[in-house]
Amino acid sequence: MFEGIDGVFFITIATLSCGFFGLVIRYCLKSKCENISCCYGLISVKRNVELETQEEIREMELGIKEEKV
């Protein structure tokens, strides 16, 4: 069944899957929505956006620069 497929193929698929999952998590964390649901509810995030907004305003007032990832 897998005679023509070697280990590199499976490593590539695993790497792409992990990268996609990482991008989904990053999207969920960067979003300003309170409730985020991806993949038909497989990944669901509930956040306190008001607290994060207050922290960002305080950082801007103090002149603290946010590190870009």
C-alpha contacts under 8 A as a table, 3 or more apart, distances in Angstrom:
res1	aa1	res2	aa2	distance
2	F	5	I	5.30
2	F	6	D	7.75
3	E	6	D	7.61
5	I	9	F	6.41
6	D	9	F	5.81
6	D	10	F	7.29
7	G	10	F	5.30
7	G	11	I	6.27
8	V	11	I	5.05
8	V	12	T	6.06
9	F	12	T	5.12
9	F	13	I	6.28
10	F	13	I	5.10
10	F	14	A	6.12
11	I	14	A	5.10
11	I	15	T	6.07
12	T	15	T	5.11
12	T	16	L	6.15
13	I	16	L	5.19
13	I	17	S	6.10
14	A	17	S	5.10
14	A	18	C	6.19
15	T	18	C	5.20
15	T	19	G	6.13
16	L	19	G	5.05
16	L	20	F	6.12
17	S	20	F	5.17
17	S	21	F	6.16
18	C	21	F	5.07
18	C	22	G	6.10
19	G	22	G	5.04
19	G	23	L	6.28
20	F	23	L	5.11
20	F	24	V	6.31
21	F	24	V	5.13
21	F	25	I	6.32
22	G	25	I	5.15
22	G	26	R	6.14
23	L	26	R	4.99
23	L	27	Y	6.10
24	V	27	Y	5.12
24	V	28	C	6.28
24	V	38	C	7.85
25	I	28	C	5.09
25	I	29	L	6.28
26	R	29	L	5.16
26	R	30	K	6.07
27	Y	30	K	5.24
27	Y	31	S	6.00
28	C	31	S	5.46
28	C	36	I	6.47
28	C	45	V	7.03
32	K	49	V	6.44
33	C	36	I	6.52
33	C	47	R	7.65
33	C	49	V	7.10
34	E	45	V	7.85
34	E	46	K	5.62
34	E	47	R	4.99
34	E	48	N	6.39
34	E	49	V	6.02
35	N	44	S	7.39
35	N	45	V	5.79
35	N	46	K	4.66
35	N	47	R	6.56
36	I	44	S	5.62
36	I	45	V	5.07
36	I	46	K	6.50
37	S	40	Y	6.92
37	S	41	G	5.29
37	S	42	L	7.40
37	S	43	I	5.69
37	S	44	S	4.33
37	S	45	V	6.42
38	C	41	G	5.58
38	C	42	L	6.28
38	C	43	I	5.14
38	C	44	S	6.38
39	C	42	L	5.28
39	C	43	I	6.38
40	Y	43	I	7.77
41	G	44	S	5.78
48	N	51	L	5.82
48	N	52	E	6.87
49	V	52	E	5.18
49	V	53	T	6.10
50	E	53	T	5.09
50	E	54	Q	6.19
51	L	54	Q	5.16
51	L	55	E	6.29
52	E	55	E	5.08
52	E	56	E	6.23
53	T	56	E	5.10
53	T	57	I	6.23
54	Q	57	I	5.14
54	Q	58	R	6.17
55	E	58	R	5.06
55	E	59	E	6.13
56	E	59	E	5.06
56	E	60	M	6.18
57	I	60	M	5.09
57	I	61	E	6.20
58	R	61	E	5.08
58	R	62	L	6.23
59	E	62	L	5.13
59	E	63	G	6.00
59	E	64	I	5.12
59	E	65	K	7.44
60	M	63	G	4.99
60	M	64	I	6.09
60	M	65	K	7.49
61	E	64	I	7.81
